């Protein structure tokens, strides 16, 4: 699986955690990577109320995280599945 990143982020550790079914650790790693991709490591939170902040989150990174989660959880975890649940 190709692990694309607009910010040069290495997703290998996340992939290993997901492959090993270490869900909690993978969740923690995902959060760290999302902070890094959004440039909010220092703040330790992502401003979800600021639409411009959300628009700046690199789509390549979002798709990589989602693809990894969907693949290694057999479709149980990932942003795509959360979106489907939310729509119901």
N, C-alpha and C positions, 0 to 999 in steps of 0.2 A: 504494500500500500504506500502510495506517495504521500509524504507528510509536508504539504506546502505551508509556507508562512511568509507573509508580506513583511514581517519584522525579523526574520532570521531566527525564529524560535525553534529549538530542538524539541520535538515531541516524542522522542524515543523512550524517555522514562515513563511518560503517560501510557504509551503503547504497551510497554512491559507490564505495568501495573494492571492494565485492563486485560491483557493476555493471561496474566496470572490470577485474574478474578479478585483482585484486591480492591474492591469497590470503594471502600471508605478512603483509602489512600489515593486512589485515582480521582476521587471527588476533590480531595484537598489539593492535589497536583493540578487539576483542571482550574481551580480557583486561582492558584499562583500564576499559571500560564495566561489566564484571562487578564489578570492584573498587568502582567508584563506586556501583553499584546495591546492593551489599552493605554499603556504608559502611566498606570496608576499604582505602581508598586509602593511608592513612598506613602501615598494616602491610604492604601490597603482597602479601598472600596471603589466601586464603579458608580458614577453618578447616573443612575437610571432615569432620573427626572429631567436630565439635560439631553434633549433630543440630538443636539450636535455631538455630544460625547458618544452617544450610541452610534450615530452615523459614521464616526471615525474608526469604529472597531473594524479591523480588517476582515473582509468577508472570507478571504482564503483561510485565515486562522479559525474562524467560526466553523467553516465547512470541514476543516481538518479535525477539529475536536469532535464535531458531530459525527463524522464518518467513523472515527476511531471508536467512539462510544457505541454507535449503532452496530458496527461490525462485531466487536468483541462481546457485546451483551446479547447478540442475536436479536436485535431490534427492541430490547427492553429499555435501554437508556439512550439518551441523546436529546439534543434540542428539538430535532424533528418530531420525536415521539411526544415530547412535552407540549409542543405546539398542537399536535393532534388531540391530545387529552384536553387541553385548554379550550379548543374549539367546540368540544362536545357539550 
